[in-house]
Amino acid sequence: MKLKSMQATFGRLDSKRLELQPGLNIISGGNESGKSTWTEFLTAMLYGVDTRARGKGVELPVRTKYDPWNGKPMAGRLELEWQGRHIALERTSELSPLGSLRAIDADTGLSVPELSDAHCGEALTGVEESVFQRSALLRQHGAFVSAAPELEKRLSGLVTAGSEDYAYGEVEGKLKKLQNALQYNQSGTIPRLRSEIEEIEKTLNESSELRRRQNNLLSELQARQAEEAELARIHSALELRERRRLRRAAADSRQRLAEAQAERQALTDACQALPDTETIESLLAQVRALKKAVQTAEMDDAIAPIEQPEEPKDNPFRAYIDLPADEIAVEDKLFAESVRQVREAELLPKPWKLTLWLVAGLLIGFLLLAGSYLYRDRLGDFVWALGGIGCLVILLTLILHVRSRKRIGQARSTAAETLRRYGSADADQLRSRAAEQRREIDAYRAAKALADAALAARKTRDDQLQQQSRTLLQTLAGHGADCSGLDDAEAWLRDGLQTHQRLESATRAERQRADQYALLKEHEGEEAPNEADPAEDLSAYDPAIIRDRLSRSRAALIPLRSEADRLAGSLEQLGDPLLLEAQKAEKQAELRRLERRYIALQLARKELGRADETLRERFAPLLCKKAGALFQQLTDGKYDRVSLDRDMRVTVHPTGSPTDRSLNYLSGGTVDQLYLALRLAICDLLLPDCPIILDDALVYYDDERLKTALQVLRDLAKQRQILLFTCTDREKRILDARA
């Protein structure tokens, strides 16, 4: 078999494809690049995925560890050459991971029926999966040889007559298992039979003892039953007397129940015209709360009456009392303008100052006229201009004087009127007195507003209380109450609540009497004909004592009957003594037969051991010869022989040394070379046509050992395909250098 290509959706591999060639294939890549994933994928494609496998420690099963990272189901295609045919294996995950296999001839497209899902890998490689894992698949930490039964069976079969159906360990294990099944220390069929015979003998002895105890118990049981019958007779007579007493008590209870029912019905009729208890309690709470609110309001009115403030008199701002805020703002602006006019009037010039300005203007005008007259001959036309200016100055002075006196007179008249009205002498006094008068008006307005608000609040409160009172009385009127005030309403509601409470008490009393009557009702009725008074005098008997004695007597009978039943059941369970004797004889015969078989198995194991020794003498040399030759190549002739015992323990022979050496005396690198030689030899014996897969198996080899190992692999690759996965490029460099 030769692999051509692999395409996988498996673990980190997302539809990746790997092309392979005959001979030695070196696939290099760093850690986490998918080398081990390809190895597991090839195994899964050949043998499928074991869905029953469970993880060991931190190691996950294949179906979990290699679940595709891309979220897709596992799938793969493997193309190979087998028996001269180009085969394509396709696996999909319909019901289980890689559980559906399709094998086709790539050239013809026809299916290959001999490559079924159950035996595909074994048909292609020639071995089971466990043998394939231990021989053709070499991992970095798994290159050692184990003594698995399958591997031993294949190796042993190859070195004998060519049959692969025989393995000493497997057959010897089966014989030993059969022998142990018969007897192993104190377990097995033989000890079990001996124990069963002892149990039968013990059962026979126990049956005899139980029959003796049963006879004694039956005598005691008869005496106890006679005592129980007498006590039961007396107890029945006492019960008859008690039934008569209960019959009279039942009649009295029925009468009291009828009286309670009549009282309850009368109260029920009275309550039908009343609201329910919850409504009455709610209305009563409202009436009481309203009465309390009215009393509180009356007390507040009496304790803190509301008085109106005294209106200010002789205040020029008195008109502000009834003005709104916007008009007051307008009046304030007018008053501020009046104050400003008073201030300006006070700043106007005095009359004597106006007179001085008049005299000065007239003097200047006359001087200009006089100058024009005196210099009329020398100044010429300028004199007329100067005289005109003088006349103009005189005229303007007179006009300005008249207008100033008029304006000042009006301003002072207005200011005097303002000062008189507010009773002030000047503008400063006017401002201070006006501020004081305004504060008085503002205080009055604020006090009046507070008084008006308090009166309005009390009126609103009184109106609300009256409205609530009217509403509440109307509500009560709707329930049939005729109430003129809150006191009448409270009294009516209180009486209604008491009526409901009496109804509840009557209902409870009726229920209690009904319960009492229910307990005694079964005792009502006429006396039965067989309930005549007993002839004997029962006054000497206390019913409680008789009942207690009868109870204890019956209680004493229970364990006796139980023990009698138990003894009868035990005897029945033990079985018929005659049948037990027959079973004992039968088991003793079976025991003798099994003891003879046990001796025969001992002889068979002894003879099988002798035959296996002869077989080992033929088996070991063939494997050791092939492994020794490969080991000699790998070590450049330092070791010339390899030996294995029946437990696969290995020893080597250094060239020229008189003795063999165990692995404990070898270096780690030499041990790796030895295991590689053994694996290659096993592959040559078991899988002559199967590819060999090495997954980082040479990673710990130094350069010299690696060169030698690669040369050995190149020689082997001439006859078979080898896949070498490596995390370094040393292998390629060494092969390129040799080429």
NORGITA-V256895 format. One record per residue. RES is the residue in three letters. SS is DSSP state (alpha for helix, beta for strand, coil for the rest). D_FIRST is the distance of its C-alpha to the first C-alpha in whole Angstrom. Layout:
res->RES ss->SS d_first->D_FIRST
res->RES ss->SS d_first->D_FIRST
This chain:
res->MET ss->coil d_first->0
res->LYS ss->beta d_first->4
res->LEU ss->beta d_first->7
res->LYS ss->beta d_first->10
res->SER ss->beta d_first->13
res->MET ss->beta d_first->14
res->GLN ss->beta d_first->18
res->ALA ss->beta d_first->20
res->THR ss->beta d_first->23
res->PHE ss->beta d_first->23
res->GLY ss->coil d_first->26
res->ARG ss->coil d_first->27
res->LEU ss->beta d_first->24
res->ASP ss->beta d_first->26
res->SER ss->beta d_first->24
res->LYS ss->beta d_first->22
res->ARG ss->beta d_first->19
res->LEU ss->beta d_first->17
res->GLU ss->beta d_first->15
res->LEU ss->coil d_first->13
res->GLN ss->coil d_first->12
res->PRO ss->coil d_first->10
res->GLY ss->coil d_first->12
res->LEU ss->beta d_first->14
res->ASN ss->beta d_first->15
res->ILE ss->beta d_first->18
res->ILE ss->beta d_first->19
res->SER ss->beta d_first->23
res->GLY ss->coil d_first->25
res->GLY ss->coil d_first->28
res->ASN ss->coil d_first->29
res->GLU ss->coil d_first->29
res->SER ss->coil d_first->26
res->GLY ss->coil d_first->24
res->LYS ss->alpha d_first->21
res->SER ss->alpha d_first->21
res->THR ss->alpha d_first->21
res->TRP ss->alpha d_first->18
res->THR ss->alpha d_first->16
res->GLU ss->alpha d_first->18
res->PHE ss->alpha d_first->17
res->LEU ss->alpha d_first->13
res->THR ss->alpha d_first->14
res->ALA ss->alpha d_first->17
res->MET ss->alpha d_first->14
res->LEU ss->alpha d_first->12
res->TYR ss->alpha d_first->15
res->GLY ss->coil d_first->18
res->VAL ss->coil d_first->21
res->ASP ss->coil d_first->24
res->THR ss->coil d_first->27
res->ARG ss->coil d_first->29
res->ALA ss->coil d_first->28
res->ARG ss->coil d_first->31
res->GLY ss->coil d_first->32
res->LYS ss->beta d_first->33
res->GLY ss->coil d_first->36
res->VAL ss->coil d_first->35
res->GLU ss->beta d_first->31
res->LEU ss->coil d_first->30
res->PRO ss->coil d_first->28
res->VAL ss->alpha d_first->25
res->ARG ss->alpha d_first->26
res->THR ss->alpha d_first->29
res->LYS ss->alpha d_first->28
res->TYR ss->coil d_first->26
res->ASP ss->coil d_first->28
res->PRO ss->coil d_first->28
res->TRP ss->coil d_first->31
res->ASN ss->coil d_first->32
res->GLY ss->coil d_first->33
res->LYS ss->coil d_first->30
res->PRO ss->coil d_first->28
res->MET ss->coil d_first->24
res->ALA ss->beta d_first->22
res->GLY ss->beta d_first->18
res->ARG ss->beta d_first->16
res->LEU ss->beta d_first->12
res->GLU ss->beta d_first->11
res->LEU ss->beta d_first->7
res->GLU ss->beta d_first->6
res->TRP ss->beta d_first->5
res->GLN ss->coil d_first->7
res->GLY ss->coil d_first->9
res->ARG ss->beta d_first->10
res->HIS ss->beta d_first->10
res->ILE ss->beta d_first->10
res->ALA ss->beta d_first->12
res->LEU ss->beta d_first->13
res->GLU ss->beta d_first->17
res->ARG ss->beta d_first->19
res->THR ss->beta d_first->23
res->SER ss->coil d_first->25
res->GLU ss->coil d_first->28
res->LEU ss->coil d_first->29
res->SER ss->coil d_first->27
res->PRO ss->coil d_first->25
res->LEU ss->coil d_first->21
res->GLY ss->coil d_first->23
res->SER ss->beta d_first->22
res->LEU ss->beta d_first->18
res->ARG ss->beta d_first->18
res->ALA ss->beta d_first->15
res->ILE ss->beta d_first->15
res->ASP ss->beta d_first->14
res->ALA ss->coil d_first->15
res->ASP ss->coil d_first->16
res->THR ss->coil d_first->19
res->GLY ss->coil d_first->19
res->LEU ss->coil d_first->19
res->SER ss->beta d_first->18
res->VAL ss->coil d_first->15
res->PRO ss->coil d_first->17
res->GLU ss->coil d_first->15
res->LEU ss->coil d_first->13
res->SER ss->coil d_first->17
res->ASP ss->coil d_first->18
res->ALA ss->coil d_first->19
res->HIS ss->coil d_first->15
res->CYS ss->alpha d_first->13
res->GLY ss->alpha d_first->11
res->GLU ss->alpha d_first->12
res->ALA ss->alpha d_first->10
res->LEU ss->alpha d_first->7
res->THR ss->alpha d_first->7
res->GLY ss->coil d_first->10
res->VAL ss->coil d_first->13
res->GLU ss->coil d_first->15
res->GLU ss->alpha d_first->16
res->SER ss->alpha d_first->18
res->VAL ss->alpha d_first->16
res->PHE ss->alpha d_first->14
res->GLN ss->alpha d_first->17
res->ARG ss->alpha d_first->18
res->SER ss->alpha d_first->16
res->ALA ss->coil d_first->13
res->LEU ss->beta d_first->15
res->LEU ss->beta d_first->18
res->ARG ss->beta d_first->21
res->GLN ss->coil d_first->24
res->HIS ss->coil d_first->26
res->GLY ss->coil d_first->24
res->ALA ss->coil d_first->22
res->PHE ss->coil d_first->24
res->VAL ss->coil d_first->24
res->SER ss->coil d_first->25
res->ALA ss->coil d_first->26
res->ALA ss->coil d_first->24
res->PRO ss->alpha d_first->25
res->GLU ss->alpha d_first->21
res->LEU ss->alpha d_first->20
res->GLU ss->alpha d_first->23
res->LYS ss->alpha d_first->22
res->ARG ss->alpha d_first->19
res->LEU ss->alpha d_first->20
res->SER ss->alpha d_first->23
res->GLY ss->alpha d_first->22
res->LEU ss->alpha d_first->20
res->VAL ss->coil d_first->23
res->THR ss->coil d_first->25
res->ALA ss->coil d_first->24
res->GLY ss->coil d_first->21
res->SER ss->coil d_first->22
res->GLU ss->coil d_first->20
res->ASP ss->coil d_first->23
res->TYR ss->coil d_first->26
res->ALA ss->coil d_first->26
res->TYR ss->alpha d_first->30
res->GLY ss->alpha d_first->30
res->GLU ss->alpha d_first->29
res->VAL ss->alpha d_first->32
res->GLU ss->alpha d_first->34
res->GLY ss->alpha d_first->34
res->LYS ss->alpha d_first->35
res->LEU ss->alpha d_first->37
res->LYS ss->alpha d_first->39
res->LYS ss->alpha d_first->39
res->LEU ss->alpha d_first->40
res->GLN ss->alpha d_first->43
res->ASN ss->alpha d_first->43
res->ALA ss->alpha d_first->44
res->LEU ss->alpha d_first->47
res->GLN ss->coil d_first->48
res->TYR ss->beta d_first->47
res->ASN ss->coil d_first->51
res->GLN ss->coil d_first->53
res->SER ss->beta d_first->50
res->GLY ss->coil d_first->48
res->THR ss->alpha d_first->49
res->ILE ss->alpha d_first->52
res->PRO ss->alpha d_first->54
res->ARG ss->alpha d_first->54
res->LEU ss->alpha d_first->55
res->ARG ss->alpha d_first->58
res->SER ss->alpha d_first->59
res->GLU ss->alpha d_first->59
res->ILE ss->alpha d_first->61
res->GLU ss->alpha d_first->63
res->GLU ss->alpha d_first->63
res->ILE ss->alpha d_first->65
res->GLU ss->alpha d_first->68
res->LYS ss->alpha d_first->68
res->THR ss->alpha d_first->68
res->LEU ss->alpha d_first->71
res->ASN ss->alpha d_first->73
res->GLU ss->alpha d_first->73
res->SER ss->alpha d_first->74
res->SER ss->alpha d_first->77
res->GLU ss->alpha d_first->78
res->LEU ss->alpha d_first->77
res->ARG ss->alpha d_first->80
res->ARG ss->alpha d_first->82
res->ARG ss->alpha d_first->82
res->GLN ss->alpha d_first->82
res->ASN ss->alpha d_first->85
res->ASN ss->alpha d_first->87
res->LEU ss->alpha d_first->86
res->LEU ss->alpha d_first->87
res->SER ss->alpha d_first->91
res->GLU ss->alpha d_first->91
res->LEU ss->alpha d_first->89
res->GLN ss->alpha d_first->92
res->ALA ss->alpha d_first->95
res->ARG ss->alpha d_first->93
res->GLN ss->alpha d_first->93
res->ALA ss->alpha d_first->96
res->GLU ss->alpha d_first->97
res->GLU ss->alpha d_first->95
res->ALA ss->alpha d_first->97
res->GLU ss->alpha d_first->100
res->LEU ss->alpha d_first->99
res->ALA ss->alpha d_first->98
res->ARG ss->alpha d_first->101
res->ILE ss->alpha d_first->103
res->HIS ss->alpha d_first->100
res->SER ss->alpha d_first->101
res->ALA ss->alpha d_first->104
res->LEU ss->alpha d_first->104
res->GLU ss->alpha d_first->102
res->LEU ss->alpha d_first->104
res->ARG ss->alpha d_first->107
res->GLU ss->alpha d_first->104
res->ARG ss->alpha d_first->103
res->ARG ss->alpha d_first->107
res->ARG ss->alpha d_first->107
res->LEU ss->alpha d_first->104
res->ARG ss->alpha d_first->106
res->ARG ss->alpha d_first->109
res->ALA ss->alpha d_first->107
res->ALA ss->alpha d_first->104
res->ALA ss->alpha d_first->108
res->ASP ss->alpha d_first->109
res->SER ss->alpha d_first->106
res->ARG ss->alpha d_first->106
res->GLN ss->alpha d_first->109
res->ARG ss->alpha d_first->108
res->LEU ss->alpha d_first->105
res->ALA ss->alpha d_first->107
res->GLU ss->alpha d_first->110
res->ALA ss->alpha d_first->107
res->GLN ss->alpha d_first->105
res->ALA ss->alpha d_first->109
res->GLU ss->alpha d_first->109
res->ARG ss->alpha d_first->106
res->GLN ss->alpha d_first->106
res->ALA ss->alpha d_first->110
res->LEU ss->alpha d_first->108
res->THR ss->alpha d_first->105
res->ASP ss->alpha d_first->108
res->ALA ss->alpha d_first->109
res->CYS ss->alpha d_first->106
res->GLN ss->alpha d_first->105
res->ALA ss->coil d_first->108
res->LEU ss->coil d_first->106
res->PRO ss->coil d_first->103
res->ASP ss->coil d_first->100
res->THR ss->alpha d_first->100
res->GLU ss->alpha d_first->98
res->THR ss->alpha d_first->100
res->ILE ss->alpha d_first->103
res->GLU ss->alpha d_first->102
res->SER ss->alpha d_first->100
res->LEU ss->alpha d_first->104
res->LEU ss->alpha d_first->106
res->ALA ss->alpha d_first->104
res->GLN ss->alpha d_first->104
res->VAL ss->alpha d_first->108
res->ARG ss->alpha d_first->108
res->ALA ss->alpha d_first->106
res->LEU ss->alpha d_first->109
res->LYS ss->alpha d_first->112
res->LYS ss->alpha d_first->111
res->ALA ss->alpha d_first->110
res->VAL ss->alpha d_first->113
res->GLN ss->alpha d_first->115
res->THR ss->alpha d_first->113
res->ALA ss->alpha d_first->114
res->GLU ss->alpha d_first->118
res->MET ss->alpha d_first->118
res->ASP ss->alpha d_first->116
res->ASP ss->alpha d_first->119
res->ALA ss->alpha d_first->122
res->ILE ss->alpha d_first->120
res->ALA ss->coil d_first->120
res->PRO ss->coil d_first->122
res->ILE ss->coil d_first->121
res->GLU ss->coil d_first->124
res->GLN ss->coil d_first->124
res->PRO ss->coil d_first->125
res->GLU ss->coil d_first->128
res->GLU ss->coil d_first->128
res->PRO ss->coil d_first->130
res->LYS ss->coil d_first->133
res->ASP ss->coil d_first->135
res->ASN ss->coil d_first->131
res->PRO ss->coil d_first->131
res->PHE ss->coil d_first->127
res->ARG ss->alpha d_first->128
res->ALA ss->alpha d_first->127
res->TYR ss->alpha d_first->123
res->ILE ss->alpha d_first->123
res->ASP ss->alpha d_first->123
res->LEU ss->coil d_first->121
res->PRO ss->coil d_first->117
res->ALA ss->alpha d_first->115
res->ASP ss->alpha d_first->115
res->GLU ss->alpha d_first->118
res->ILE ss->alpha d_first->119
res->ALA ss->alpha d_first->117
res->VAL ss->alpha d_first->119
res->GLU ss->alpha d_first->122
res->ASP ss->alpha d_first->121
res->LYS ss->alpha d_first->120
res->LEU ss->alpha d_first->124
res->PHE ss->alpha d_first->125
res->ALA ss->alpha d_first->123
res->GLU ss->alpha d_first->125
res->SER ss->alpha d_first->128
res->VAL ss->alpha d_first->127
res->ARG ss->alpha d_first->126
res->GLN ss->alpha d_first->130
res->VAL ss->alpha d_first->132
res->ARG ss->alpha d_first->130
res->GLU ss->alpha d_first->131
res->ALA ss->alpha d_first->134
res->GLU ss->alpha d_first->135
res->LEU ss->alpha d_first->134
res->LEU ss->coil d_first->136
res->PRO ss->coil d_first->139
res->LYS ss->coil d_first->142
res->PRO ss->alpha d_first->145
res->TRP ss->alpha d_first->147
res->LYS ss->alpha d_first->144
res->LEU ss->alpha d_first->144
res->THR ss->alpha d_first->148
res->LEU ss->alpha d_first->147
res->TRP ss->alpha d_first->145
res->LEU ss->alpha d_first->147
res->VAL ss->alpha d_first->150
res->ALA ss->alpha d_first->148
res->GLY ss->alpha d_first->147
res->LEU ss->alpha d_first->150
res->LEU ss->alpha d_first->151
res->ILE ss->alpha d_first->149
res->GLY ss->alpha d_first->150
res->PHE ss->alpha d_first->154
res->LEU ss->alpha d_first->153
res->LEU ss->alpha d_first->151
res->LEU ss->alpha d_first->154
res->ALA ss->alpha d_first->156
res->GLY ss->alpha d_first->155
res->SER ss->alpha d_first->155
res->TYR ss->alpha d_first->158
res->LEU ss->alpha d_first->159
res->TYR ss->coil d_first->157
res->ARG ss->alpha d_first->158
res->ASP ss->alpha d_first->159
res->ARG ss->alpha d_first->157
res->LEU ss->alpha d_first->154
res->GLY ss->coil d_first->154
res->ASP ss->alpha d_first->152
res->PHE ss->alpha d_first->150
res->VAL ss->alpha d_first->152
res->TRP ss->alpha d_first->152
res->ALA ss->alpha d_first->148
res->LEU ss->alpha d_first->149
res->GLY ss->alpha d_first->151
res->GLY ss->alpha d_first->149
res->ILE ss->alpha d_first->146
res->GLY ss->alpha d_first->149
res->CYS ss->alpha d_first->150
res->LEU ss->alpha d_first->146
res->VAL ss->alpha d_first->146
res->ILE ss->alpha d_first->148
res->LEU ss->alpha d_first->147
res->LEU ss->alpha d_first->144
res->THR ss->alpha d_first->145
res->LEU ss->alpha d_first->147
res->ILE ss->alpha d_first->144
res->LEU ss->alpha d_first->142
res->HIS ss->alpha d_first->144
res->VAL ss->alpha d_first->145
res->ARG ss->alpha d_first->141
res->SER ss->alpha d_first->140
res->ARG ss->alpha d_first->143
res->LYS ss->alpha d_first->142
res->ARG ss->alpha d_first->138
res->ILE ss->alpha d_first->139
res->GLY ss->alpha d_first->141
res->GLN ss->alpha d_first->139
res->ALA ss->alpha d_first->136
res->ARG ss->alpha d_first->138
res->SER ss->alpha d_first->140
res->THR ss->alpha d_first->136
res->ALA ss->alpha d_first->135
res->ALA ss->alpha d_first->139
res->GLU ss->alpha d_first->138
res->THR ss->alpha d_first->134
res->LEU ss->alpha d_first->136
res->ARG ss->alpha d_first->138
res->ARG ss->alpha d_first->136
res->TYR ss->alpha d_first->134
res->GLY ss->coil d_first->137
res->SER ss->coil d_first->135
res->ALA ss->coil d_first->137
res->ASP ss->coil d_first->135
res->ALA ss->alpha d_first->131
res->ASP ss->alpha d_first->130
res->GLN ss->alpha d_first->132
res->LEU ss->alpha d_first->131
res->ARG ss->alpha d_first->127
res->SER ss->alpha d_first->127
res->ARG ss->alpha d_first->129
res->ALA ss->alpha d_first->127
res->ALA ss->alpha d_first->124
res->GLU ss->alpha d_first->126
res->GLN ss->alpha d_first->127
res->ARG ss->alpha d_first->123
res->ARG ss->alpha d_first->122
res->GLU ss->alpha d_first->125
res->ILE ss->alpha d_first->124
res->ASP ss->alpha d_first->120
res->ALA ss->alpha d_first->120
res->TYR ss->alpha d_first->122
res->ARG ss->alpha d_first->120
res->ALA ss->alpha d_first->117
res->ALA ss->alpha d_first->119
res->LYS ss->alpha d_first->120
res->ALA ss->alpha d_first->116
res->LEU ss->alpha d_first->115
res->ALA ss->alpha d_first->118
res->ASP ss->alpha d_first->117
res->ALA ss->alpha d_first->114
res->ALA ss->alpha d_first->115
res->LEU ss->alpha d_first->117
res->ALA ss->alpha d_first->114
res->ALA ss->alpha d_first->112
res->ARG ss->alpha d_first->114
res->LYS ss->alpha d_first->115
res->THR ss->alpha d_first->111
res->ARG ss->alpha d_first->111
res->ASP ss->alpha d_first->114
res->ASP ss->alpha d_first->113
res->GLN ss->alpha d_first->109
res->LEU ss->alpha d_first->111
res->GLN ss->alpha d_first->113
res->GLN ss->alpha d_first->110
res->GLN ss->alpha d_first->108
res->SER ss->alpha d_first->111
res->ARG ss->alpha d_first->112
res->THR ss->alpha d_first->108
res->LEU ss->alpha d_first->108
res->LEU ss->alpha d_first->111
res->GLN ss->alpha d_first->110
res->THR ss->alpha d_first->107
res->LEU ss->alpha d_first->109
res->ALA ss->alpha d_first->111
res->GLY ss->alpha d_first->108
res->HIS ss->coil d_first->107
res->GLY ss->coil d_first->111
res->ALA ss->coil d_first->113
res->ASP ss->coil d_first->116
res->CYS ss->coil d_first->116
res->SER ss->coil d_first->119
res->GLY ss->coil d_first->117
res->LEU ss->alpha d_first->114
res->ASP ss->alpha d_first->116
res->ASP ss->alpha d_first->116
res->ALA ss->alpha d_first->113
res->GLU ss->alpha d_first->112
res->ALA ss->alpha d_first->114
res->TRP ss->alpha d_first->113
res->LEU ss->alpha d_first->109
res->ARG ss->alpha d_first->110
res->ASP ss->alpha d_first->111
res->GLY ss->alpha d_first->108
res->LEU ss->alpha d_first->106
res->GLN ss->alpha d_first->108
res->THR ss->alpha d_first->108
res->HIS ss->alpha d_first->104
res->GLN ss->alpha d_first->104
res->ARG ss->alpha d_first->106
res->LEU ss->alpha d_first->104
res->GLU ss->alpha d_first->101
res->SER ss->alpha d_first->103
res->ALA ss->alpha d_first->104
res->THR ss->alpha d_first->101
res->ARG ss->alpha d_first->100
res->ALA ss->alpha d_first->102
res->GLU ss->alpha d_first->102
res->ARG ss->alpha d_first->98
res->GLN ss->alpha d_first->99
res->ARG ss->alpha d_first->102
res->ALA ss->alpha d_first->99
res->ASP ss->alpha d_first->97
res->GLN ss->alpha d_first->99
res->TYR ss->alpha d_first->100
res->ALA ss->alpha d_first->97
res->LEU ss->alpha d_first->96
res->LEU ss->alpha d_first->100
res->LYS ss->alpha d_first->99
res->GLU ss->coil d_first->98
res->HIS ss->coil d_first->101
res->GLU ss->coil d_first->103
res->GLY ss->coil d_first->105
res->GLU ss->coil d_first->107
res->GLU ss->coil d_first->107
res->ALA ss->coil d_first->106
res->PRO ss->coil d_first->108
res->ASN ss->coil d_first->106
res->GLU ss->coil d_first->107
res->ALA ss->coil d_first->110
res->ASP ss->coil d_first->111
res->PRO ss->coil d_first->110
res->ALA ss->coil d_first->113
res->GLU ss->coil d_first->112
res->ASP ss->coil d_first->113
res->LEU ss->coil d_first->110
res->SER ss->coil d_first->112
res->ALA ss->coil d_first->111
res->TYR ss->coil d_first->107
res->ASP ss->coil d_first->105
res->PRO ss->alpha d_first->103
res->ALA ss->alpha d_first->100
res->ILE ss->alpha d_first->101
res->ILE ss->alpha d_first->100
res->ARG ss->alpha d_first->97
res->ASP ss->alpha d_first->96
res->ARG ss->alpha d_first->97
res->LEU ss->alpha d_first->95
res->SER ss->alpha d_first->92
res->ARG ss->alpha d_first->92
res->SER ss->alpha d_first->92
res->ARG ss->alpha d_first->90
res->ALA ss->alpha d_first->87
res->ALA ss->alpha d_first->88
res->LEU ss->alpha d_first->87
res->ILE ss->alpha d_first->84
res->PRO ss->alpha d_first->82
res->LEU ss->alpha d_first->84
res->ARG ss->alpha d_first->83
res->SER ss->alpha d_first->79
res->GLU ss->alpha d_first->79
res->ALA ss->alpha d_first->80
res->ASP ss->alpha d_first->78
res->ARG ss->alpha d_first->75
res->LEU ss->alpha d_first->76
res->ALA ss->alpha d_first->76
res->GLY ss->alpha d_first->73
res->SER ss->alpha d_first->72
res->LEU ss->alpha d_first->73
res->GLU ss->alpha d_first->71
res->GLN ss->alpha d_first->68
res->LEU ss->alpha d_first->68
res->GLY ss->coil d_first->69
res->ASP ss->coil d_first->71
res->PRO ss->alpha d_first->72
res->LEU ss->alpha d_first->71
res->LEU ss->alpha d_first->68
res->LEU ss->alpha d_first->67
res->GLU ss->alpha d_first->68
res->ALA ss->alpha d_first->66
res->GLN ss->alpha d_first->63
res->LYS ss->alpha d_first->64
res->ALA ss->alpha d_first->64
res->GLU ss->alpha d_first->60
res->LYS ss->alpha d_first->59
res->GLN ss->alpha d_first->60
res->ALA ss->alpha d_first->59
res->GLU ss->alpha d_first->55
res->LEU ss->alpha d_first->55
res->ARG ss->alpha d_first->56
res->ARG ss->alpha d_first->53
res->LEU ss->alpha d_first->51
res->GLU ss->alpha d_first->52
res->ARG ss->alpha d_first->51
res->ARG ss->alpha d_first->48
res->TYR ss->alpha d_first->48
res->ILE ss->alpha d_first->49
res->ALA ss->alpha d_first->46
res->LEU ss->alpha d_first->43
res->GLN ss->alpha d_first->45
res->LEU ss->alpha d_first->45
res->ALA ss->alpha d_first->41
res->ARG ss->alpha d_first->40
res->LYS ss->alpha d_first->42
res->GLU ss->alpha d_first->40
res->LEU ss->alpha d_first->37
res->GLY ss->alpha d_first->37
res->ARG ss->alpha d_first->38
res->ALA ss->alpha d_first->35
res->ASP ss->alpha d_first->33
res->GLU ss->alpha d_first->35
res->THR ss->alpha d_first->34
res->LEU ss->alpha d_first->30
res->ARG ss->alpha d_first->30
res->GLU ss->alpha d_first->32
res->ARG ss->alpha d_first->29
res->PHE ss->alpha d_first->26
res->ALA ss->alpha d_first->27
res->PRO ss->alpha d_first->28
res->LEU ss->alpha d_first->24
res->LEU ss->alpha d_first->23
res->CYS ss->alpha d_first->26
res->LYS ss->alpha d_first->25
res->LYS ss->alpha d_first->22
res->ALA ss->alpha d_first->23
res->GLY ss->alpha d_first->26
res->ALA ss->alpha d_first->25
res->LEU ss->alpha d_first->23
res->PHE ss->alpha d_first->26
res->GLN ss->alpha d_first->28
res->GLN ss->alpha d_first->26
res->LEU ss->alpha d_first->26
res->THR ss->coil d_first->30
res->ASP ss->coil d_first->31
res->GLY ss->coil d_first->32
res->LYS ss->coil d_first->34
res->TYR ss->beta d_first->33
res->ASP ss->beta d_first->32
res->ARG ss->beta d_first->31
res->VAL ss->beta d_first->29
res->SER ss->beta d_first->30
res->LEU ss->beta d_first->29
res->ASP ss->coil d_first->32
res->ARG ss->coil d_first->31
res->ASP ss->coil d_first->31
res->MET ss->coil d_first->28
res->ARG ss->coil d_first->31
res->VAL ss->beta d_first->30
res->THR ss->beta d_first->33
res->VAL ss->beta d_first->33
res->HIS ss->beta d_first->35
res->PRO ss->beta d_first->36
res->THR ss->coil d_first->37
res->GLY ss->coil d_first->40
res->SER ss->coil d_first->41
res->PRO ss->coil d_first->43
res->THR ss->coil d_first->41
res->ASP ss->beta d_first->38
res->ARG ss->beta d_first->38
res->SER ss->beta d_first->36
res->LEU ss->alpha d_first->34
res->ASN ss->alpha d_first->38
res->TYR ss->alpha d_first->39
res->LEU ss->coil d_first->36
res->SER ss->coil d_first->36
res->GLY ss->alpha d_first->33
res->GLY ss->alpha d_first->31
res->THR ss->alpha d_first->31
res->VAL ss->alpha d_first->30
res->ASP ss->alpha d_first->27
res->GLN ss->alpha d_first->26
res->LEU ss->alpha d_first->26
res->TYR ss->alpha d_first->24
res->LEU ss->alpha d_first->21
res->ALA ss->alpha d_first->22
res->LEU ss->alpha d_first->22
res->ARG ss->alpha d_first->18
res->LEU ss->alpha d_first->17
res->ALA ss->alpha d_first->18
res->ILE ss->alpha d_first->17
res->CYS ss->alpha d_first->13
res->ASP ss->alpha d_first->14
res->LEU ss->alpha d_first->15
res->LEU ss->alpha d_first->13
res->LEU ss->coil d_first->10
res->PRO ss->coil d_first->9
res->ASP ss->coil d_first->6
res->CYS ss->coil d_first->5
res->PRO ss->coil d_first->7
res->ILE ss->beta d_first->11
res->ILE ss->beta d_first->13
res->LEU ss->beta d_first->17
res->ASP ss->beta d_first->19
res->ASP ss->coil d_first->22
res->ALA ss->coil d_first->22
res->LEU ss->coil d_first->24
res->VAL ss->coil d_first->27
res->TYR ss->coil d_first->29
res->TYR ss->coil d_first->29
res->ASP ss->coil d_first->32
res->ASP ss->alpha d_first->31
res->GLU ss->alpha d_first->31
res->ARG ss->alpha d_first->29
res->LEU ss->alpha d_first->27
res->LYS ss->alpha d_first->27
res->THR ss->alpha d_first->26
res->ALA ss->alpha d_first->23
res->LEU ss->alpha d_first->22
res->GLN ss->alpha d_first->22
res->VAL ss->alpha d_first->20
res->LEU ss->alpha d_first->17
res->ARG ss->alpha d_first->18
res->ASP ss->alpha d_first->18
res->LEU ss->alpha d_first->15
res->ALA ss->coil d_first->13
res->LYS ss->coil d_first->14
res->GLN ss->coil d_first->11
res->ARG ss->coil d_first->8
res->GLN ss->coil d_first->8
res->ILE ss->beta d_first->11
res->LEU ss->beta d_first->13
res->LEU ss->beta d_first->17
res->PHE ss->beta d_first->19
res->THR ss->beta d_first->23
res->CYS ss->coil d_first->26
res->THR ss->coil d_first->28
res->ASP ss->coil d_first->27
res->ARG ss->alpha d_first->28
res->GLU ss->alpha d_first->24
res->LYS ss->alpha d_first->25
res->ARG ss->alpha d_first->28
res->ILE ss->alpha d_first->28
res->LEU ss->alpha d_first->25
res->ASP ss->alpha d_first->27
res->ALA ss->alpha d_first->30
res->ARG ss->alpha d_first->28
res->ALA ss->coil d_first->27
